[in-house]
Amino acid sequence: MRVSVAGVIERWAPRPLRARLAGPAAWADGALLGADDRAVARRIALATFLVRIASAVIAYLSQVLLARWMGDFEYGVYVVVWVGAVIIGGLSCLGIQTALVRFIPEYAARGAFDLLRGVMLGSRLHGIVTATIVAAAGVAGVALFRAEIAHYYLMPLYLAAICIPMLAIGEIQDGLARGFNWADLALWPTFIIRPLLIIVLTYAAIRLGGAPDAVTAMIAAIVATWLVALGQMVAISRRVRRTVPAGPRRTQSLHWIAVALPIFLVEGFFNLLTNVDILIVGQLRPPEEVAVYFAAVKTLALVHFVYFAVRAALMPRFSQYYASGEHDRFEASVRDSLHWTFWPSVAAVLLLFVFGRLLLAMFGPSFVGGYSLLFIFAIGLLFRASIGPAESILTMAGEQRICAAVYAGTFLVNLVLNYSLIPRFGLEGAAIATTTALIVETVAVYWAVRWRLRLRCSILHIFSGSLRILPRADAA
């Protein structure tokens, strides 16, 4: 028996308030209990948003604790290695983790359970094989070029290779859970449980006599990553058995790879675009400055998770409505994505301006020097939020190649600007480079959506009432 907000108000609210609260109660019941696609998407977005809030708090506090336990230098070493491992783990999936969000709803809707069973098993086998090969190549590369690598990075890099296969499996299992609209299994393991385990295990290791350094933190990350990935695998398998009937498996490996590879280019360049500044700062500046820069980046997670929450909720809807030609519902989903991305992002940025110094000071006195970076980053993030998850619209509409080309070009811009500006302006140069790249990306994605999908996709078009799919003659 489900309890409705309207029923609670009718039973418990004072009579004079019932009429006034009837409208908001009906809206709340529609959002929380409604069975239509928009209500489901709103619930997923809200659940994702709340998990992202909790995740941002946990991740932030865990980074604060690591910085205080390890000190600026060792924390900076850990940041560079861990960020690199997460990027490589995602890239090792070769795009299959996002393609699953498209395949699973499609196969379930068609009743093609043999293909559904095949893609669930095949995607995980694919991930573990490719990630293991990549990890082995990484170990060989570090051994071959160890003379060119600073000695304090060597052991953490070897340890990071152990994480890569399970990081890849975690990405693929996130895609599986998102495809089934299981927001809890898609979000909790990666964004809540794993960071909590890393911090608990690091603290336990230090208390037991381990050195408070990057090696200890990486060992904790290995254990946490493997435990969480294996636990998530068991949980998804149990839920699948209750959802998908048993039977034979059928594979379409070439088709899956053909769909996934363009997505891999999109995801790969996106991951590099959003993290290359940290890696270049780690290459060109000492670990202490890497730590300050990363603290500023983590402080901006409050803005980032808005975008990711909306993206996770609406990606399947974009694909479904566009493929079926339901233009009104497609436009409504785009309009929702713009509202749900832009306005919370504005509110989050304003909060960061007010509390940014206090948040950075939690890492240590030297980290307050990163406060000015928040203003530079905010320009790019708000610019990007003005078009919502537009690149997901392109991807789910089958325009992965154009999206990949945009990200490739933007990545090159970011790369050139970082190498040009960091030596001259330090951390501010890295922030300016990243913000400029985000603005270039936003403009390019907007025009790609308008050109290929004939859609005006911007918060400005909502204000003017012109957000719609354009006739061919107006699309240029």
C-alpha positions as a printed Julia matrix, in Angstrom:
476×3 Matrix{Float64}:
  0.0     0.0     0.0
  1.48    3.33   -1.09
  0.84    6.45    0.95
  0.09    9.58   -1.08
  0.97   13.12   -0.07
 -2.57   14.23   -0.88
 -3.97   11.54    1.43
 -1.72   12.59    4.3
 -2.72   16.23    3.89
 -6.39   15.34    3.66
 -6.17   13.35    6.87
 -3.81   15.41    9.0
 -3.62   19.01    7.71
 -5.85   21.69    9.24
 -8.96   22.31    7.14
 -7.98   25.9     6.09
 -4.68   24.61    4.64
 -6.07   21.66    2.68
 -7.24   23.68   -0.33
 -3.95   25.6    -0.53
 -1.86   22.46   -0.32
 -3.95   20.44   -2.78
 -2.02   21.66   -5.85
  1.5    21.04   -4.48
  0.33   17.68   -3.07
 -0.96   16.59   -6.47
  2.34   17.6    -8.08
  4.3    15.68   -5.42
  2.16   12.57   -5.9
  2.64   12.77   -9.66
  6.41   13.03   -9.23
  6.75   10.36   -6.53
  4.05    7.87   -7.52
  3.29    8.55  -11.19
  3.88    5.76  -13.7
  4.33    7.88  -16.84
  7.77    8.27  -18.4
  8.26   11.82  -17.21
  7.5    10.9   -13.59
  9.88    7.95  -13.78
 12.61   10.17  -15.26
 12.0    12.78  -12.56
 12.28   10.15   -9.82
 15.52    8.81  -11.3
 16.91   12.33  -11.6
 15.9    13.12   -8.02
 17.37    9.87   -6.7
 20.54   10.45   -8.69
 20.7    14.03   -7.49
 20.35   13.0    -3.83
 22.96   10.27   -4.21
 25.26   12.75   -5.92
 24.79   15.17   -3.03
 25.67   12.44   -0.55
 28.51   11.33   -2.81
 29.89   14.85   -3.1
 29.84   15.25    0.68
 31.48   11.85    1.26
 34.06   12.35   -1.5
 34.84   15.83   -0.27
 35.25   14.81    3.35
 37.32   11.79    2.35
 39.67   14.0     0.32
 39.9    16.42    3.23
 40.87   13.58    5.56
 43.39   12.13    3.1
 44.99   15.55    2.61
 45.29   16.08    6.36
 46.6    12.56    7.04
 49.05   12.47    4.15
 50.16   16.07    3.76
 50.28   18.13    0.56
 53.07   16.18   -1.15
 51.84   12.6    -0.7
 48.24   13.66   -1.3
 49.28   15.27   -4.59
 51.02   12.04   -5.67
 47.94    9.97   -4.81
 45.63   12.36   -6.69
 47.59   12.13   -9.95
 47.81    8.33   -9.84
 44.2     7.69   -8.76
 42.72   10.1   -11.32
 44.82    8.42  -14.02
 43.64    4.95  -12.93
 39.97    5.98  -13.0
 40.36    7.47  -16.48
 42.1     4.38  -17.85
 39.56    2.07  -16.18
 36.73    3.9   -17.96
 38.55    3.98  -21.29
 39.28    0.24  -21.05
 35.57   -0.5   -21.49
 35.79    0.84  -25.06
 32.36    2.47  -24.82
 30.33   -0.65  -24.01
 29.31    0.75  -20.6
 27.29    3.54  -22.25
 26.07    1.42  -25.16
 24.38   -0.83  -22.57
 22.05    2.03  -21.67
 20.81    1.84  -25.25
 20.82   -1.97  -25.73
 19.09   -3.05  -22.52
 15.87   -0.98  -22.87
 15.75   -1.87  -26.58
 16.07   -5.63  -26.02
 13.68   -5.59  -23.06
 11.04   -3.69  -25.06
 11.36   -6.13  -27.99
 11.3    -9.16  -25.72
 14.67  -10.21  -27.14
 15.76  -11.84  -23.91
 18.36  -14.02  -25.6
 20.21  -10.88  -26.75
 19.64   -9.26  -23.36
 21.25  -12.21  -21.58
 24.05  -12.22  -24.14
 24.93   -8.55  -23.79
 24.92   -8.73  -19.99
 27.49  -11.51  -19.93
 29.44  -10.43  -23.0
 29.91   -6.86  -21.78
 31.52   -7.99  -18.53
 33.78  -10.5   -20.25
 34.77   -7.8   -22.72
 35.56   -5.39  -19.89
 37.72   -7.74  -17.85
 39.73   -8.87  -20.88
 40.41   -5.45  -22.36
 41.13   -3.84  -18.99
 43.57   -6.59  -18.03
 45.43   -6.13  -21.31
 45.56   -2.37  -20.75
 46.78   -2.82  -17.15
 49.53   -5.21  -18.28
 50.61   -2.74  -20.97
 50.69    0.0   -18.34
 52.93   -2.02  -16.03
 55.28   -2.75  -18.94
 55.33    0.94  -19.86
 56.17    2.07  -16.34
 58.96   -0.53  -16.12
 60.35    0.51  -19.5
 60.35    4.25  -18.79
 60.96    4.17  -15.04
 64.08    6.3   -15.45
 61.92    9.12  -16.85
 59.33    8.94  -14.04
 59.78   10.61  -10.65
 60.6     7.91   -8.12
 57.71    8.79   -5.8
 55.22    7.89   -8.57
 56.61    4.43   -9.39
 55.09    2.17   -6.71
 51.67    3.94   -6.74
 51.57    3.47  -10.53
 52.27   -0.27  -10.26
 49.54   -0.56   -7.63
 47.1     1.41   -9.78
 47.33   -1.26  -12.48
 45.76   -3.77  -10.08
 42.7    -1.51   -9.79
 42.08   -1.05  -13.52
 40.22   -4.33  -14.31
 37.76   -3.84  -11.46
 37.34   -0.15  -12.25
 36.32   -1.22  -15.76
 33.91   -3.86  -14.43
 32.4    -1.24  -12.13
 31.8     1.09  -15.09
 30.11   -1.7   -17.07
 27.94   -2.72  -14.14
 26.91    0.91  -13.69
 25.78    0.83  -17.34
 23.86   -2.41  -16.78
 22.04   -0.98  -13.77
 21.25    2.28  -15.57
 19.87    0.35  -18.52
 17.4    -1.37  -16.18
 16.67    1.96  -14.4
 18.12    0.56  -11.16
 19.47    3.85   -9.84
 20.5     2.35   -6.49
 22.78   -0.31   -8.02
 24.14    2.17  -10.56
 25.06    4.86   -8.06
 25.55    3.56   -4.54
 28.48    1.2    -5.14
 30.63    3.7    -7.06
 29.67    6.99   -5.47
 28.9     6.06   -1.86
 30.33    2.7    -0.82
 33.7     2.8    -2.59
 34.85    6.23   -1.31
 33.7     5.3     2.2
 35.66    2.05    2.05
 38.78    3.81    0.78
 38.79    6.26    3.65
 38.0     3.59    6.28
 40.69    1.25    5.0
 43.27    4.03    4.73
 42.55    5.12    8.3
 42.77    1.53    9.55
 46.08    1.0     7.75
 47.59    4.15    9.26
 46.33    3.22   12.73
 47.93   -0.2    12.34
 51.3     1.36   11.59
 51.19    1.97    7.85
 52.9     5.05    6.47
 50.53    7.95    5.7
 51.55    8.09    2.05
 50.3     7.47   -1.48
 51.28    3.78   -1.39
 49.06    3.11    1.62
 46.16    5.01    0.06
 46.52    3.07   -3.2
 46.5    -0.28   -1.38
 43.28    0.81    0.35
 41.85    1.83   -3.04
 42.68   -1.6    -4.51
 40.87   -3.47   -1.74
 37.87   -1.12   -1.82
 37.56   -1.24   -5.62
 37.64   -5.05   -5.79
 35.22   -5.53   -2.89
 32.7    -3.04   -4.29
 32.87   -4.36   -7.87
 32.39   -7.97   -6.79
 29.57   -7.04   -4.41
 27.83   -5.02   -7.13
 28.18   -8.0    -9.49
 26.4   -10.28   -7.03
 23.63   -7.74   -6.37
 22.95   -7.15  -10.08
 22.95  -10.88  -10.84
 20.36  -11.53   -8.12
 18.08   -8.77   -9.37
 18.47   -9.89  -12.99
 17.31  -13.38  -12.06
 14.06  -11.85  -10.78
 13.63   -9.66  -13.88
 14.91  -11.57  -16.92
 13.63  -15.1   -17.54
 16.24  -17.85  -17.8
 17.14  -19.11  -21.25
 19.79  -19.22  -23.96
 22.14  -16.36  -24.8
 22.71  -14.87  -28.23
 25.5   -12.49  -29.11
 25.88   -9.79  -31.74
 29.46   -8.89  -30.98
 30.18   -7.0   -34.2
 27.02   -4.93  -33.85
 27.77   -4.12  -30.2
 31.33   -3.11  -31.03
 30.16   -1.0   -33.99
 27.78    0.91  -31.71
 30.2     1.11  -28.78
 33.32    2.33  -30.57
 31.95    5.76  -31.57
 30.63    6.09  -28.0
 34.11    5.13  -26.79
 35.53    8.06  -28.74
 32.93   10.36  -27.19
 33.41    9.05  -23.65
 37.17    8.84  -24.05
 37.65   12.38  -25.23
 35.12   13.58  -22.63
 37.03   11.9   -19.79
 40.32   13.22  -21.08
 38.81   16.65  -21.57
 37.54   16.81  -17.99
 40.69   15.42  -16.36
 43.63   16.29  -18.6
 44.31   19.48  -16.65
 44.96   17.49  -13.46
 47.34   15.14  -15.28
 49.25   18.0   -16.93
 49.45   19.93  -13.66
 50.87   16.73  -12.16
 53.45   16.61  -14.94
 54.48   20.28  -14.88
 54.04   21.32  -11.26
 55.14   19.81   -7.91
 52.74   17.5    -6.0
 51.93   20.25   -3.47
 50.39   22.4    -6.22
 48.57   19.39   -7.67
 46.95   18.94   -4.26
 45.71   22.55   -4.18
 44.4    22.36   -7.74
 42.6    19.06   -7.1
 41.02   20.46   -3.93
 39.53   23.29   -5.99
 38.28   20.79   -8.58
 36.66   18.63   -5.88
 35.02   21.71   -4.4
 33.28   22.19   -7.75
 31.76   18.69   -7.53
 28.63   20.4    -6.17
 28.1    21.8    -9.67
 29.22   18.71  -11.61
 26.8    16.27  -10.02
 23.78   18.26  -11.21
 24.75   17.61  -14.81
 25.5    13.92  -14.23
 22.23   13.36  -12.35
 20.12   14.79  -15.17
 22.19   12.96  -17.79
 21.71    9.6   -16.05
 17.95   10.09  -15.76
 17.17   11.29  -19.27
 19.57    9.45  -21.6
 17.17    6.5   -22.15
 14.28    8.94  -22.78
 16.2    10.88  -25.42
 16.89    7.66  -27.32
 13.34    6.32  -26.98
 11.48    9.46  -28.03
 13.83   10.4   -30.85
 13.8     6.9   -32.35
 10.0     6.69  -32.18
  9.48   10.15  -33.7
  7.62   11.46  -30.63
  8.74   15.06  -31.13
  6.55   16.6   -28.43
  7.81   14.22  -25.74
 11.38   14.57  -27.02
 11.18   18.37  -26.8
  9.62   18.1   -23.32
 12.51   15.9   -22.16
 15.03   18.38  -23.55
 13.21   21.26  -21.85
 13.25   19.38  -18.56
 16.95   18.63  -18.92
 17.75   22.31  -19.42
 15.76   23.44  -16.39
 17.03   20.62  -14.19
 20.66   21.33  -15.16
 20.95   25.12  -15.36
 19.12   26.47  -12.31
 20.57   24.05   -9.73
 24.01   24.75  -11.24
 23.54   28.49  -10.74
 22.48   27.94   -7.13
 25.46   25.63   -6.51
 27.93   28.15   -7.92
 26.55   30.92   -5.72
 26.9    28.7    -2.66
 30.51   27.95   -3.59
 31.34   31.63   -3.87
 30.02   32.17   -0.34
 31.52   29.11    1.34
 34.47   28.33   -0.94
 37.2    29.63    1.38
 35.8    27.69    4.31
 35.57   24.49    2.27
 39.13   24.77    0.99
 40.46   25.59    4.45
 39.23   22.18    5.59
 42.03   20.61    3.54
 44.62   22.73    5.3
 45.76   26.37    5.4
 47.73   26.17    2.15
 44.68   25.05    0.16
 42.86   28.39    0.54
 45.13   29.63   -2.24
 42.89   27.74   -4.66
 39.86   29.96   -3.95
 40.45   32.22   -6.96
 40.31   29.16   -9.22
 36.64   28.65   -8.32
 35.65   31.88  -10.09
 37.47   30.87  -13.26
 35.99   27.37  -13.28
 32.46   28.67  -12.62
 32.37   30.57  -15.92
 32.93   27.43  -17.96
 30.61   25.27  -15.88
 27.66   27.67  -16.15
 28.27   28.11  -19.85
 28.12   24.35  -20.24
 25.06   24.01  -18.01
 23.17   26.41  -20.31
 22.77   23.62  -22.92
 22.13   20.78  -20.46
 23.32   17.26  -21.35
 23.2    18.12  -25.08
 26.0    15.7   -26.0
 23.85   12.87  -24.59
 21.09   13.93  -26.98
 23.54   13.54  -29.86
 24.8    10.18  -28.61
 21.35    8.69  -28.0
 20.2     9.95  -31.43
 22.99    8.01  -33.11
 25.25   11.02  -33.76
 28.21    9.66  -31.8
 30.74   10.45  -34.51
 29.97   14.16  -34.54
 30.05   14.24  -30.75
 33.39   12.46  -30.79
 34.76   14.96  -33.31
 33.65   17.85  -31.09
 35.33   16.33  -28.04
 38.48   15.49  -29.98
 38.81   19.08  -31.16
 38.06   20.44  -27.69
 40.55   18.05  -26.12
 43.27   19.31  -28.45
 42.37   22.91  -27.56
 42.54   22.02  -23.86
 45.85   20.21  -24.3
 47.51   23.07  -26.18
 46.19   25.7   -23.78
 47.27   23.77  -20.68
 50.81   23.27  -21.96
 50.92   26.93  -23.04
 49.43   28.58  -19.97
 50.55   26.45  -17.0
 54.27   27.24  -17.35
 53.45   30.96  -17.48
 50.48   31.36  -15.12
 50.63   28.22  -12.93
 47.35   26.91  -11.55
 45.4    29.9   -12.86
 46.65   29.03  -16.35
 45.28   25.48  -15.98
 41.9    26.85  -14.84
 41.76   29.34  -17.75
 42.65   26.59  -20.21
 39.94   24.28  -18.89
 37.29   27.01  -18.84
 38.13   28.1   -22.38
 37.89   24.49  -23.55
 34.47   24.11  -21.89
 33.19   27.21  -23.68
 34.5    25.93  -27.02
 32.88   22.55  -26.35
 29.54   24.13  -25.42
 29.35   26.24  -28.58
 30.36   23.3   -30.77
 27.86   20.87  -29.2
 25.06   23.43  -29.45
 25.63   23.92  -33.17
 26.01   20.18  -33.73
 22.61   19.56  -32.11
 21.07   22.35  -34.14
 22.66   21.15  -37.39
 22.08   17.39  -37.08
 18.89   17.21  -35.02
 17.43   20.59  -36.02
 16.89   21.35  -32.35
 17.43   24.62  -30.53
 18.88   23.38  -27.28
 19.72   26.22  -24.9
 18.3    27.78  -21.77
 18.03   31.03  -23.78
 15.59   29.37  -26.19
 13.37   28.43  -23.25
 13.22   32.1   -22.24
 12.29   33.1   -25.79
  9.89   30.18  -26.24
 11.75   28.95  -29.33
 12.97   25.56  -28.1
 11.64   23.23  -30.78
 12.68   20.96  -33.61
 13.16   23.24  -36.59
 12.0    22.66  -40.14
 14.86   21.76  -42.46
 14.97   25.23  -44.01
 15.47   26.87  -40.59
 18.08   24.48  -39.25
 21.19   26.22  -40.57
